[in-house]
Amino acid sequence: MPRAEFDQLTEKEKLFIRKEHENKFLFDVTWIRNAVLNAEANVNRKKGKKFQELFPKKPVKADKDYNEQAMKTITAIEQKKGK
């Protein structure tokens, strides 16, 4: 954003931009802190112990609509053909 555009913003808009910049900075610092702590834990781990993952895999959330539709389909088939 050019300086001329920034000067035209209201004080509320400037405060909002500063707050978002602060939030981004805190997010980045927290991410770096977690990465360093993880690396230190992996360096100082006991022999034979697994590495800690920096980004552990999160289970995928189930799609409720898809599951409900699948259950309806399965029960309809079971009623027609039996189990």
C-alpha positions as CSV (number, residue, x, y, z in Angstrom):
1,M,0.0,0.0,0.0
2,P,1.5,3.3,-1.0
3,R,2.1,6.0,1.6
4,A,-0.5,8.3,0.0
5,E,-3.2,5.7,0.4
6,F,-2.2,4.9,3.9
7,D,-2.4,8.6,4.9
8,Q,-6.0,8.7,3.5
9,L,-7.2,6.0,5.9
10,T,-9.2,6.8,9.0
11,E,-7.8,6.2,12.4
12,K,-10.0,3.1,12.9
13,E,-8.8,1.6,9.7
14,K,-5.2,2.2,10.7
15,L,-5.8,0.6,14.1
16,F,-7.4,-2.4,12.4
17,I,-4.4,-2.8,10.1
18,R,-2.0,-2.5,13.0
19,K,-4.0,-5.1,15.0
20,E,-4.0,-7.5,12.1
21,H,-0.2,-7.0,11.7
22,E,0.2,-7.7,15.4
23,N,-1.9,-10.9,15.1
24,K,0.2,-12.1,12.2
25,F,3.4,-11.4,14.0
26,L,2.2,-13.3,17.1
27,F,1.1,-16.2,14.9
28,D,4.5,-16.3,13.2
29,V,6.4,-16.1,16.4
30,T,4.3,-18.9,18.0
31,W,4.8,-21.1,15.0
32,I,8.6,-20.6,15.1
33,R,8.6,-21.2,18.9
34,N,6.7,-24.5,18.4
35,A,9.1,-25.5,15.6
36,V,12.2,-24.8,17.8
37,L,10.7,-26.7,20.8
38,N,9.9,-29.6,18.6
39,A,13.4,-29.7,17.1
40,E,14.9,-29.5,20.6
41,A,12.7,-32.4,21.8
42,N,13.7,-34.5,18.8
43,V,17.4,-33.7,19.3
44,N,17.3,-34.6,23.0
45,R,15.1,-37.7,22.7
46,K,16.1,-41.0,24.2
47,K,17.4,-43.8,22.0
48,G,14.7,-45.8,20.3
49,K,12.1,-43.2,20.9
50,K,10.1,-41.9,18.0
51,F,10.5,-38.4,16.5
52,Q,7.8,-35.9,17.3
53,E,6.1,-34.7,14.1
54,L,6.1,-30.9,13.6
55,F,2.8,-31.1,11.8
56,P,0.9,-34.1,13.2
57,K,-1.7,-35.5,10.9
58,K,-5.2,-34.6,12.0
59,P,-8.0,-37.1,11.3
60,V,-10.4,-35.9,8.5
61,K,-13.8,-34.9,9.8
62,A,-16.6,-37.0,8.6
63,D,-19.1,-35.5,6.2
64,K,-22.4,-35.8,8.1
65,D,-24.7,-35.3,5.0
66,Y,-22.8,-38.0,3.0
67,N,-22.9,-40.4,5.9
68,E,-26.7,-39.9,6.5
69,Q,-27.4,-40.3,2.8
70,A,-25.3,-43.5,2.8
71,M,-27.1,-44.9,5.8
72,K,-30.5,-44.2,4.1
73,T,-29.4,-45.9,1.0
74,I,-28.0,-48.9,2.9
75,T,-31.2,-49.3,5.0
76,A,-33.3,-49.1,1.8
77,I,-31.3,-51.8,0.1
78,E,-31.5,-54.0,3.2
79,Q,-35.2,-53.6,3.4
80,K,-35.6,-54.6,-0.3
81,K,-33.0,-57.5,-0.4
82,G,-32.6,-58.4,3.3
83,K,-29.2,-58.6,5.0
